[in-house]
Amino acid sequence: MKSIIEKYGHKRITVVEGGMTRHRSIFNGLKIFPESKLSSCPLQKPEVVIIHDAVRPFVEEDTLLKVVLAAKEHGAAGAIRPLVSTVVASSADGSLDHSLERSRYRASEMPQAFLFDIIYQAYHQCTDYDLDYGTECLHLALKYCKTNAKLIEGSPDLWKVTYKWDLYAAESVIKDTLSQQVCVTTDMKEDAVQLGFLLQETLKNEVKQVKGISVFLCKNDSRLQNIFLGQCYNFICINAKKSDIKEAQQLVDKLEKARISVLHPVVLISVHLNVSENMSFSNGMEELAWIKEFAREVKKKNILVYGLLIHYNKDDPKLQETINSAAAIISALIKDRNPELIGQLLVA
């Protein structure tokens, strides 16, 4: 845990040793506040404490805000979701004993929030049986502090990552979230700028939010910095000079400096134009051979680089068809984010 905190640059975190059960771990976490004066890093006791678990990694800030405000008013609050299956009880011989009316019940989820003094007192009063076999924090607040929790409707993203197949679903959720924004940059060549505009317009049918910068990587480009702050993880670099690695390297340097790739892999698609009618296809591929080695190197920085070659002629009646093909390739790359395909040169 300490190495993770250091890697991602977290500042306001204290690690507490867990217990043998859920409730004992939570109690250990709560005790660090009143007992912090005895340690080397004193912590201020909070008015409200949020309890969450790692198996629900997609909690939204809005949900956190709602349970905190409800806890301040009612003493305790927790997220709930509708039951998706009927709950039944079985008899000793394995037969159906009875079932619950599903519409009357809800699934208790996390996060949950409490006035600190309420949940701390509840844990101090609960029994060893509660600590070893209990799972519901809201129940402890009700049982020992007579606090009726306010129940807040949670979002569908609060499902638990429990089984192996849930990992695939979680990966899909993350990839879908990361693929919602694309930044298109170009150099100052007329062909590159025109292609950038056409590509931006076409990508709007594939991606939720497309941002464009017409002039490439000015040293103090505030627009690019704002895009970094907006947590964009996909960049399309359009370059009219196929053999030039300099501008792609500049973008990588800026991404690394902004620490964009610390939390999630960044996709960088280097788009190159074949605007010369006399240049053969094989020559175009040879000039872009640098992409493979470049991609291997920057993968160490959690940046995934792919190459895309576009045969471009603004007078070509099939130009829009080529742009549509390029947009489809780009959309597939940023949605799949496959590290095994880095350094590959695709052709639209």
BALOBA-1460 file (C-alpha; in Angstrom, 3 decimals):
// residues 348
<rec num="1" residu="m" x="0.000" y="0.000" z="0.000"/>
<rec num="2" residu="k" x="2.788" y="2.409" z="0.847"/>
<rec num="3" residu="s" x="4.466" y="1.790" z="-2.499"/>
<rec num="4" residu="i" x="1.159" y="2.481" z="-4.294"/>
<rec num="5" residu="i" x="0.751" y="5.756" z="-2.375"/>
<rec num="6" residu="e" x="4.263" y="6.791" z="-3.336"/>
<rec num="7" residu="k" x="3.833" y="5.761" z="-6.984"/>
<rec num="8" residu="y" x="0.665" y="7.814" z="-7.512"/>
<rec num="9" residu="g" x="1.746" y="10.789" z="-5.428"/>
<rec num="10" residu="h" x="-1.059" y="10.658" z="-2.850"/>
<rec num="11" residu="k" x="-0.469" y="13.038" z="0.055"/>
<rec num="12" residu="r" x="-3.298" y="12.881" z="2.602"/>
<rec num="13" residu="i" x="-3.341" y="9.137" z="3.258"/>
<rec num="14" residu="t" x="-2.528" y="7.116" z="6.352"/>
<rec num="15" residu="v" x="-2.302" y="3.331" z="6.106"/>
<rec num="16" residu="v" x="-3.847" y="1.326" z="8.954"/>
<rec num="17" residu="e" x="-3.362" y="-2.395" z="9.434"/>
<rec num="18" residu="g" x="-6.532" y="-4.351" z="8.755"/>
<rec num="19" residu="g" x="-8.180" y="-6.938" z="10.983"/>
<rec num="20" residu="m" x="-9.302" y="-10.522" z="10.432"/>
<rec num="21" residu="t" x="-12.839" y="-9.452" z="9.491"/>
<rec num="22" residu="r" x="-14.578" y="-6.548" z="7.791"/>
<rec num="23" residu="h" x="-15.808" y="-4.907" z="11.001"/>
<rec num="24" residu="r" x="-12.464" y="-5.305" z="12.765"/>
<rec num="25" residu="s" x="-10.706" y="-3.619" z="9.829"/>
<rec num="26" residu="i" x="-13.162" y="-0.722" z="9.856"/>
<rec num="27" residu="f" x="-12.799" y="-0.368" z="13.640"/>
<rec num="28" residu="n" x="-9.010" y="-0.206" z="13.246"/>
<rec num="29" residu="g" x="-9.469" y="2.581" z="10.727"/>
<rec num="30" residu="l" x="-11.769" y="4.546" z="13.028"/>
<rec num="31" residu="k" x="-9.496" y="4.204" z="16.035"/>
<rec num="32" residu="i" x="-6.625" y="5.948" z="14.244"/>
<rec num="33" residu="f" x="-8.339" y="9.343" z="14.708"/>
<rec num="34" residu="p" x="-8.730" y="9.535" z="18.515"/>
<rec num="35" residu="e" x="-5.488" y="7.612" z="18.969"/>
<rec num="36" residu="s" x="-3.509" y="9.584" z="16.372"/>
<rec num="37" residu="k" x="-1.962" y="11.817" z="19.041"/>
<rec num="38" residu="l" x="0.015" y="8.799" z="20.117"/>
<rec num="39" residu="s" x="1.438" y="8.288" z="16.612"/>
<rec num="40" residu="s" x="3.897" y="10.269" z="14.524"/>
<rec num="41" residu="c" x="1.226" y="11.693" z="12.173"/>
<rec num="42" residu="p" x="-1.695" y="13.188" z="14.119"/>
<rec num="43" residu="l" x="-5.001" y="13.273" z="12.269"/>
<rec num="44" residu="q" x="-7.897" y="15.611" z="12.906"/>
<rec num="45" residu="k" x="-11.092" y="13.841" z="13.917"/>
<rec num="46" residu="p" x="-13.661" y="14.317" z="11.116"/>
<rec num="47" residu="e" x="-17.263" y="15.356" z="11.579"/>
<rec num="48" residu="v" x="-18.380" y="12.764" z="9.040"/>
<rec num="49" residu="v" x="-16.573" y="9.577" z="8.076"/>
<rec num="50" residu="i" x="-17.165" y="7.662" z="4.832"/>
<rec num="51" residu="i" x="-16.791" y="3.890" z="4.763"/>
<rec num="52" residu="h" x="-16.220" y="2.293" z="1.380"/>
<rec num="53" residu="d" x="-14.777" y="-0.936" z="-0.001"/>
<rec num="54" residu="a" x="-12.382" y="-1.659" z="-2.829"/>
<rec num="55" residu="v" x="-14.694" y="-4.128" z="-4.592"/>
<rec num="56" residu="r" x="-16.869" y="-1.195" z="-5.698"/>
<rec num="57" residu="p" x="-14.250" y="0.860" z="-7.556"/>
<rec num="58" residu="f" x="-16.605" y="3.020" z="-9.643"/>
<rec num="59" residu="v" x="-18.307" y="5.133" z="-6.987"/>
<rec num="60" residu="e" x="-19.196" y="8.587" z="-8.297"/>
<rec num="61" residu="e" x="-18.447" y="11.843" z="-6.510"/>
<rec num="62" residu="d" x="-22.155" y="12.729" z="-6.577"/>
<rec num="63" residu="t" x="-22.983" y="9.593" z="-4.571"/>
<rec num="64" residu="l" x="-20.320" y="10.461" z="-1.984"/>
<rec num="65" residu="l" x="-21.731" y="13.962" z="-1.646"/>
<rec num="66" residu="k" x="-25.290" y="12.693" z="-1.167"/>
<rec num="67" residu="v" x="-24.425" y="10.186" z="1.588"/>
<rec num="68" residu="v" x="-22.244" y="12.734" z="3.414"/>
<rec num="69" residu="l" x="-24.945" y="15.410" z="3.428"/>
<rec num="70" residu="a" x="-27.552" y="12.842" z="4.526"/>
<rec num="71" residu="a" x="-25.266" y="11.617" z="7.316"/>
<rec num="72" residu="k" x="-24.785" y="15.172" z="8.600"/>
<rec num="73" residu="e" x="-28.569" y="15.513" z="8.837"/>
<rec num="74" residu="h" x="-29.583" y="12.022" z="9.995"/>
<rec num="75" residu="g" x="-26.435" y="10.661" z="11.653"/>
<rec num="76" residu="a" x="-25.987" y="7.825" z="9.165"/>
<rec num="77" residu="a" x="-26.646" y="7.201" z="5.473"/>
<rec num="78" residu="g" x="-25.932" y="4.503" z="2.927"/>
<rec num="79" residu="a" x="-26.346" y="3.769" z="-0.750"/>
<rec num="80" residu="i" x="-28.874" y="1.162" z="-1.862"/>
<rec num="81" residu="r" x="-29.788" y="-0.538" z="-5.134"/>
<rec num="82" residu="p" x="-32.884" y="-2.498" z="-6.222"/>
<rec num="83" residu="l" x="-32.667" y="-6.275" z="-5.873"/>
<rec num="84" residu="v" x="-32.218" y="-7.982" z="-9.228"/>
<rec num="85" residu="s" x="-33.090" y="-11.461" z="-7.911"/>
<rec num="86" residu="t" x="-35.615" y="-12.768" z="-5.419"/>
<rec num="87" residu="v" x="-34.168" y="-13.755" z="-2.022"/>
<rec num="88" residu="v" x="-35.234" y="-17.153" z="-0.699"/>
<rec num="89" residu="a" x="-34.626" y="-19.045" z="2.543"/>
<rec num="90" residu="s" x="-33.999" y="-22.770" z="2.526"/>
<rec num="91" residu="s" x="-34.990" y="-25.315" z="5.147"/>
<rec num="92" residu="a" x="-32.620" y="-27.762" z="6.879"/>
<rec num="93" residu="d" x="-33.207" y="-30.385" z="4.176"/>
<rec num="94" residu="g" x="-32.404" y="-27.950" z="1.355"/>
<rec num="95" residu="s" x="-36.003" y="-27.248" z="0.353"/>
<rec num="96" residu="l" x="-37.597" y="-23.854" z="-0.114"/>
<rec num="97" residu="d" x="-38.765" y="-22.454" z="3.214"/>
<rec num="98" residu="h" x="-39.986" y="-19.035" z="2.127"/>
<rec num="99" residu="s" x="-39.154" y="-16.150" z="-0.196"/>
<rec num="100" residu="l" x="-39.073" y="-12.397" z="0.325"/>
<rec num="101" residu="e" x="-41.229" y="-9.962" z="-1.594"/>
<rec num="102" residu="r" x="-38.519" y="-8.382" z="-3.719"/>
<rec num="103" residu="s" x="-40.246" y="-5.016" z="-4.165"/>
<rec num="104" residu="r" x="-40.082" y="-4.375" z="-0.402"/>
<rec num="105" residu="y" x="-36.320" y="-4.886" z="-0.071"/>
<rec num="106" residu="r" x="-33.143" y="-3.239" z="-1.356"/>
<rec num="107" residu="a" x="-29.531" y="-4.299" z="-1.628"/>
<rec num="108" residu="s" x="-27.297" y="-2.430" z="0.804"/>
<rec num="109" residu="e" x="-24.289" y="-1.010" z="-1.021"/>
<rec num="110" residu="m" x="-21.347" y="1.229" z="-0.250"/>
<rec num="111" residu="p" x="-20.401" y="4.014" z="0.308"/>
<rec num="112" residu="q" x="-21.917" y="4.646" z="3.719"/>
<rec num="113" residu="a" x="-21.368" y="7.760" z="5.824"/>
<rec num="114" residu="f" x="-21.752" y="8.467" z="9.546"/>
<rec num="115" residu="l" x="-21.266" y="11.191" z="12.055"/>
<rec num="116" residu="f" x="-17.940" y="10.061" z="13.456"/>
<rec num="117" residu="d" x="-19.054" y="9.926" z="17.088"/>
<rec num="118" residu="i" x="-22.047" y="7.706" z="16.217"/>
<rec num="119" residu="i" x="-20.179" y="5.009" z="14.324"/>
<rec num="120" residu="y" x="-17.233" y="5.128" z="16.732"/>
<rec num="121" residu="q" x="-19.524" y="4.607" z="19.736"/>
<rec num="122" residu="a" x="-21.352" y="1.821" z="17.917"/>
<rec num="123" residu="y" x="-18.134" y="-0.093" z="17.348"/>
<rec num="124" residu="h" x="-17.071" y="0.387" z="20.950"/>
<rec num="125" residu="q" x="-20.349" y="-1.110" z="22.158"/>
<rec num="126" residu="c" x="-20.735" y="-3.997" z="19.728"/>
<rec num="127" residu="t" x="-19.944" y="-7.591" z="20.668"/>
<rec num="128" residu="d" x="-17.203" y="-9.890" z="19.446"/>
<rec num="129" residu="y" x="-19.894" y="-11.768" z="17.543"/>
<rec num="130" residu="d" x="-20.763" y="-8.554" z="15.676"/>
<rec num="131" residu="l" x="-17.110" y="-7.900" z="14.894"/>
<rec num="132" residu="d" x="-16.480" y="-11.442" z="13.666"/>
<rec num="133" residu="y" x="-19.682" y="-12.214" z="11.742"/>
<rec num="134" residu="g" x="-21.460" y="-8.937" z="11.003"/>
<rec num="135" residu="t" x="-21.272" y="-7.173" z="7.647"/>
<rec num="136" residu="e" x="-23.632" y="-4.185" z="7.892"/>
<rec num="137" residu="c" x="-22.346" y="-0.926" z="9.393"/>
<rec num="138" residu="l" x="-25.773" y="0.755" z="9.232"/>
<rec num="139" residu="h" x="-27.151" y="-2.014" z="11.430"/>
<rec num="140" residu="l" x="-24.549" y="-1.301" z="14.131"/>
<rec num="141" residu="a" x="-25.511" y="2.392" z="14.170"/>
<rec num="142" residu="l" x="-29.174" y="1.437" z="14.533"/>
<rec num="143" residu="k" x="-28.617" y="-1.307" z="17.118"/>
<rec num="144" residu="y" x="-26.236" y="0.509" z="19.464"/>
<rec num="145" residu="c" x="-26.893" y="4.221" z="18.831"/>
<rec num="146" residu="k" x="-30.571" y="4.145" z="17.811"/>
<rec num="147" residu="t" x="-29.673" y="5.975" z="14.600"/>
<rec num="148" residu="n" x="-31.987" y="5.364" z="11.648"/>
<rec num="149" residu="a" x="-29.912" y="5.695" z="8.507"/>
<rec num="150" residu="k" x="-31.111" y="7.628" z="5.498"/>
<rec num="151" residu="l" x="-31.060" y="5.392" z="2.413"/>
<rec num="152" residu="i" x="-29.784" y="6.956" z="-0.813"/>
<rec num="153" residu="e" x="-30.466" y="5.477" z="-4.239"/>
<rec num="154" residu="g" x="-27.101" y="4.538" z="-5.717"/>
<rec num="155" residu="s" x="-26.003" y="4.378" z="-9.342"/>
<rec num="156" residu="p" x="-25.726" y="1.100" z="-11.317"/>
<rec num="157" residu="d" x="-21.917" y="1.446" z="-11.161"/>
<rec num="158" residu="l" x="-21.899" y="0.345" z="-7.494"/>
<rec num="159" residu="w" x="-21.906" y="-3.348" z="-8.411"/>
<rec num="160" residu="k" x="-19.282" y="-5.510" z="-6.685"/>
<rec num="161" residu="v" x="-16.226" y="-6.889" z="-8.430"/>
<rec num="162" residu="t" x="-16.520" y="-10.321" z="-6.848"/>
<rec num="163" residu="y" x="-15.958" y="-13.074" z="-9.409"/>
<rec num="164" residu="k" x="-13.417" y="-13.526" z="-12.175"/>
<rec num="165" residu="w" x="-15.861" y="-12.459" z="-14.876"/>
<rec num="166" residu="d" x="-16.454" y="-9.221" z="-12.967"/>
<rec num="167" residu="l" x="-12.837" y="-8.283" z="-13.710"/>
<rec num="168" residu="y" x="-13.600" y="-8.318" z="-17.445"/>
<rec num="169" residu="a" x="-16.673" y="-6.152" z="-16.868"/>
<rec num="170" residu="a" x="-14.630" y="-3.740" z="-14.732"/>
<rec num="171" residu="e" x="-11.971" y="-3.514" z="-17.425"/>
<rec num="172" residu="s" x="-14.660" y="-2.687" z="-19.996"/>
<rec num="173" residu="v" x="-16.099" y="0.046" z="-17.766"/>
<rec num="174" residu="i" x="-12.654" y="1.620" z="-17.346"/>
<rec num="175" residu="k" x="-11.890" y="1.465" z="-21.075"/>
<rec num="176" residu="d" x="-15.271" y="2.954" z="-21.946"/>
<rec num="177" residu="t" x="-14.682" y="5.825" z="-19.523"/>
<rec num="178" residu="l" x="-11.182" y="6.494" z="-20.854"/>
<rec num="179" residu="s" x="-12.370" y="6.539" z="-24.481"/>
<rec num="180" residu="q" x="-14.900" y="9.356" z="-24.012"/>
<rec num="181" residu="q" x="-12.517" y="12.203" z="-24.943"/>
<rec num="182" residu="v" x="-10.074" y="12.600" z="-27.817"/>
<rec num="183" residu="c" x="-7.695" y="15.494" z="-28.459"/>
<rec num="184" residu="v" x="-6.700" y="16.057" z="-32.105"/>
<rec num="185" residu="t" x="-3.503" y="18.029" z="-32.714"/>
<rec num="186" residu="t" x="-1.888" y="19.015" z="-36.003"/>
<rec num="187" residu="d" x="1.206" y="20.715" z="-37.286"/>
<rec num="188" residu="m" x="0.864" y="23.945" z="-39.268"/>
<rec num="189" residu="k" x="0.888" y="22.380" z="-42.744"/>
<rec num="190" residu="e" x="-2.308" y="23.131" z="-44.682"/>
<rec num="191" residu="d" x="-2.996" y="19.480" z="-45.508"/>
<rec num="192" residu="a" x="-2.586" y="18.423" z="-41.876"/>
<rec num="193" residu="v" x="-4.884" y="21.185" z="-40.609"/>
<rec num="194" residu="q" x="-7.569" y="20.330" z="-43.170"/>
<rec num="195" residu="l" x="-7.375" y="16.629" z="-42.403"/>
<rec num="196" residu="g" x="-7.499" y="17.403" z="-38.675"/>
<rec num="197" residu="f" x="-10.741" y="19.315" z="-39.128"/>
<rec num="198" residu="l" x="-12.334" y="16.550" z="-41.236"/>
<rec num="199" residu="l" x="-11.210" y="13.901" z="-38.772"/>
<rec num="200" residu="q" x="-12.573" y="15.847" z="-35.793"/>
<rec num="201" residu="e" x="-16.000" y="16.143" z="-37.410"/>
<rec num="202" residu="t" x="-16.110" y="12.452" z="-38.314"/>
<rec num="203" residu="l" x="-14.898" y="11.304" z="-34.894"/>
<rec num="204" residu="k" x="-17.837" y="13.062" z="-33.267"/>
<rec num="205" residu="n" x="-19.957" y="10.147" z="-34.496"/>
<rec num="206" residu="e" x="-17.627" y="7.677" z="-32.776"/>
<rec num="207" residu="v" x="-16.527" y="9.421" z="-29.566"/>
<rec num="208" residu="k" x="-18.517" y="11.463" z="-27.043"/>
<rec num="209" residu="q" x="-16.162" y="14.449" z="-26.871"/>
<rec num="210" residu="v" x="-13.562" y="15.509" z="-29.452"/>
<rec num="211" residu="k" x="-11.235" y="18.439" z="-28.803"/>
<rec num="212" residu="g" x="-9.047" y="19.986" z="-31.506"/>
<rec num="213" residu="i" x="-5.902" y="22.095" z="-31.462"/>
<rec num="214" residu="s" x="-5.038" y="23.491" z="-34.873"/>
<rec num="215" residu="v" x="-1.477" y="24.588" z="-34.107"/>
<rec num="216" residu="f" x="0.714" y="21.854" z="-32.750"/>
<rec num="217" residu="l" x="2.312" y="21.906" z="-29.306"/>
<rec num="218" residu="c" x="3.243" y="25.507" z="-28.628"/>
<rec num="219" residu="k" x="5.501" y="25.594" z="-25.591"/>
<rec num="220" residu="n" x="2.997" y="27.488" z="-23.468"/>
<rec num="221" residu="d" x="-0.226" y="26.292" z="-25.075"/>
<rec num="222" residu="s" x="-2.829" y="26.884" z="-22.374"/>
<rec num="223" residu="r" x="-5.477" y="24.977" z="-24.345"/>
<rec num="224" residu="l" x="-3.374" y="21.831" z="-24.259"/>
<rec num="225" residu="q" x="-2.785" y="22.255" z="-20.524"/>
<rec num="226" residu="n" x="-6.528" y="22.593" z="-19.968"/>
<rec num="227" residu="i" x="-7.069" y="19.362" z="-21.871"/>
<rec num="228" residu="f" x="-4.499" y="17.673" z="-19.624"/>
<rec num="229" residu="l" x="-6.390" y="18.953" z="-16.583"/>
<rec num="230" residu="g" x="-9.601" y="17.573" z="-18.080"/>
<rec num="231" residu="q" x="-8.106" y="14.077" z="-17.848"/>
<rec num="232" residu="c" x="-8.092" y="13.315" z="-21.560"/>
<rec num="233" residu="y" x="-6.303" y="10.013" z="-22.220"/>
<rec num="234" residu="n" x="-6.403" y="9.896" z="-26.042"/>
<rec num="235" residu="f" x="-4.348" y="12.022" z="-28.422"/>
<rec num="236" residu="i" x="-4.213" y="12.048" z="-32.212"/>
<rec num="237" residu="c" x="-1.122" y="13.723" z="-33.614"/>
<rec num="238" residu="i" x="-1.461" y="14.571" z="-37.332"/>
<rec num="239" residu="n" x="1.874" y="15.174" z="-39.029"/>
<rec num="240" residu="a" x="2.504" y="15.953" z="-42.699"/>
<rec num="241" residu="k" x="6.147" y="14.846" z="-42.378"/>
<rec num="242" residu="k" x="6.188" y="11.072" z="-42.081"/>
<rec num="243" residu="s" x="9.818" y="10.646" z="-41.108"/>
<rec num="244" residu="d" x="9.778" y="13.251" z="-38.303"/>
<rec num="245" residu="i" x="9.666" y="11.834" z="-34.772"/>
<rec num="246" residu="k" x="10.305" y="15.186" z="-33.079"/>
<rec num="247" residu="e" x="6.716" y="16.342" z="-32.701"/>
<rec num="248" residu="a" x="5.490" y="12.987" z="-31.376"/>
<rec num="249" residu="q" x="8.334" y="13.067" z="-28.844"/>
<rec num="250" residu="q" x="7.338" y="16.598" z="-27.802"/>
<rec num="251" residu="l" x="3.810" y="15.432" z="-27.046"/>
<rec num="252" residu="v" x="5.125" y="12.451" z="-25.075"/>
<rec num="253" residu="d" x="7.357" y="14.789" z="-23.052"/>
<rec num="254" residu="k" x="4.403" y="17.050" z="-22.245"/>
<rec num="255" residu="l" x="2.238" y="14.081" z="-21.272"/>
<rec num="256" residu="e" x="4.966" y="12.766" z="-18.980"/>
<rec num="257" residu="k" x="5.519" y="16.179" z="-17.395"/>
<rec num="258" residu="a" x="1.770" y="16.521" z="-16.729"/>
<rec num="259" residu="r" x="1.761" y="12.993" z="-15.205"/>
<rec num="260" residu="i" x="-1.297" y="12.077" z="-17.285"/>
<rec num="261" residu="s" x="-0.245" y="8.449" z="-17.681"/>
<rec num="262" residu="v" x="0.337" y="7.773" z="-13.967"/>
<rec num="263" residu="l" x="-3.214" y="6.553" z="-13.288"/>
<rec num="264" residu="h" x="-4.229" y="5.219" z="-16.713"/>
<rec num="265" residu="p" x="-2.496" y="4.345" z="-19.992"/>
<rec num="266" residu="v" x="-2.572" y="7.130" z="-22.575"/>
<rec num="267" residu="v" x="-3.221" y="6.322" z="-26.235"/>
<rec num="268" residu="l" x="-1.207" y="8.330" z="-28.772"/>
<rec num="269" residu="i" x="-2.041" y="7.733" z="-32.435"/>
<rec num="270" residu="s" x="0.551" y="9.222" z="-34.765"/>
<rec num="271" residu="v" x="-1.261" y="9.987" z="-38.040"/>
<rec num="272" residu="h" x="0.905" y="10.566" z="-41.124"/>
<rec num="273" residu="l" x="-0.173" y="11.790" z="-44.536"/>
<rec num="274" residu="n" x="0.923" y="10.362" z="-47.849"/>
<rec num="275" residu="v" x="0.176" y="13.402" z="-50.000"/>
<rec num="276" residu="s" x="2.633" y="12.676" z="-52.820"/>
<rec num="277" residu="e" x="1.120" y="10.896" z="-55.814"/>
<rec num="278" residu="n" x="4.574" y="9.716" z="-56.836"/>
<rec num="279" residu="m" x="5.450" y="8.069" z="-53.526"/>
<rec num="280" residu="s" x="4.990" y="4.324" z="-53.464"/>
<rec num="281" residu="f" x="3.200" y="2.531" z="-50.658"/>
<rec num="282" residu="s" x="6.359" y="0.653" z="-49.641"/>
<rec num="283" residu="n" x="8.367" y="3.885" z="-49.376"/>
<rec num="284" residu="g" x="5.689" y="5.349" z="-47.138"/>
<rec num="285" residu="m" x="5.923" y="2.341" z="-44.831"/>
<rec num="286" residu="e" x="9.730" y="2.465" z="-44.716"/>
<rec num="287" residu="e" x="9.741" y="6.119" z="-43.661"/>
<rec num="288" residu="l" x="7.548" y="5.222" z="-40.665"/>
<rec num="289" residu="a" x="9.660" y="2.309" z="-39.427"/>
<rec num="290" residu="w" x="10.708" y="4.454" z="-36.417"/>
<rec num="291" residu="i" x="7.254" y="4.080" z="-34.871"/>
<rec num="292" residu="k" x="7.850" y="0.514" z="-33.679"/>
<rec num="293" residu="e" x="10.982" y="1.305" z="-31.647"/>
<rec num="294" residu="f" x="9.513" y="4.590" z="-30.401"/>
<rec num="295" residu="a" x="6.386" y="2.781" z="-29.191"/>
<rec num="296" residu="r" x="8.420" y="0.191" z="-27.282"/>
<rec num="297" residu="e" x="10.337" y="2.919" z="-25.501"/>
<rec num="298" residu="v" x="7.374" y="5.071" z="-24.433"/>
<rec num="299" residu="k" x="5.339" y="2.049" z="-23.330"/>
<rec num="300" residu="k" x="7.580" y="2.134" z="-20.242"/>
<rec num="301" residu="k" x="5.900" y="5.482" z="-19.476"/>
<rec num="302" residu="n" x="2.422" y="3.939" z="-19.787"/>
<rec num="303" residu="i" x="1.856" y="5.582" z="-23.182"/>
<rec num="304" residu="l" x="0.548" y="3.364" z="-25.985"/>
<rec num="305" residu="v" x="1.660" y="4.555" z="-29.435"/>
<rec num="306" residu="y" x="0.087" y="3.392" z="-32.689"/>
<rec num="307" residu="g" x="0.781" y="4.554" z="-36.243"/>
<rec num="308" residu="l" x="-1.798" y="5.394" z="-38.912"/>
<rec num="309" residu="l" x="-0.935" y="6.154" z="-42.551"/>
<rec num="310" residu="i" x="-3.528" y="8.015" z="-44.610"/>
<rec num="311" residu="h" x="-3.253" y="8.411" z="-48.369"/>
<rec num="312" residu="y" x="-4.493" y="11.973" z="-48.657"/>
<rec num="313" residu="n" x="-5.586" y="13.987" z="-51.668"/>
<rec num="314" residu="k" x="-8.050" y="16.779" z="-50.985"/>
<rec num="315" residu="d" x="-9.419" y="16.510" z="-54.533"/>
<rec num="316" residu="d" x="-10.068" y="12.787" z="-54.256"/>
<rec num="317" residu="p" x="-13.840" y="12.110" z="-54.519"/>
<rec num="318" residu="k" x="-13.379" y="9.193" z="-52.106"/>
<rec num="319" residu="l" x="-11.647" y="11.328" z="-49.456"/>
<rec num="320" residu="q" x="-14.574" y="11.158" z="-47.015"/>
<rec num="321" residu="e" x="-14.569" y="7.378" z="-47.345"/>
<rec num="322" residu="t" x="-10.892" y="7.369" z="-46.344"/>
<rec num="323" residu="i" x="-11.620" y="9.688" z="-43.408"/>
<rec num="324" residu="n" x="-14.450" y="7.399" z="-42.259"/>
<rec num="325" residu="s" x="-12.060" y="4.437" z="-42.337"/>
<rec num="326" residu="a" x="-9.442" y="6.370" z="-40.339"/>
<rec num="327" residu="a" x="-12.035" y="7.404" z="-37.734"/>
<rec num="328" residu="a" x="-13.199" y="3.810" z="-37.328"/>
<rec num="329" residu="i" x="-9.603" y="2.606" z="-36.823"/>
<rec num="330" residu="i" x="-8.919" y="5.366" z="-34.288"/>
<rec num="331" residu="s" x="-12.131" y="4.611" z="-32.384"/>
<rec num="332" residu="a" x="-11.262" y="0.901" z="-32.222"/>
<rec num="333" residu="l" x="-7.743" y="1.622" z="-30.947"/>
<rec num="334" residu="i" x="-8.811" y="3.953" z="-28.140"/>
<rec num="335" residu="k" x="-11.656" y="1.669" z="-27.043"/>
<rec num="336" residu="d" x="-9.585" y="-1.526" z="-27.042"/>
<rec num="337" residu="r" x="-6.331" y="0.035" z="-25.733"/>
<rec num="338" residu="n" x="-4.444" y="-3.149" z="-26.585"/>
<rec num="339" residu="p" x="-0.779" y="-2.940" z="-25.495"/>
<rec num="340" residu="e" x="0.102" y="-5.829" z="-27.812"/>
<rec num="341" residu="l" x="-0.617" y="-3.688" z="-30.886"/>
<rec num="342" residu="i" x="1.720" y="-0.820" z="-30.029"/>
<rec num="343" residu="g" x="4.117" y="0.193" z="-32.781"/>
<rec num="344" residu="q" x="1.885" y="-1.221" z="-35.506"/>
<rec num="345" residu="l" x="1.334" y="0.920" z="-38.596"/>
<rec num="346" residu="l" x="-2.232" y="0.769" z="-39.818"/>
<rec num="347" residu="v" x="-3.429" y="2.102" z="-43.161"/>
<rec num="348" residu="a" x="-6.695" y="3.929" z="-43.868"/>
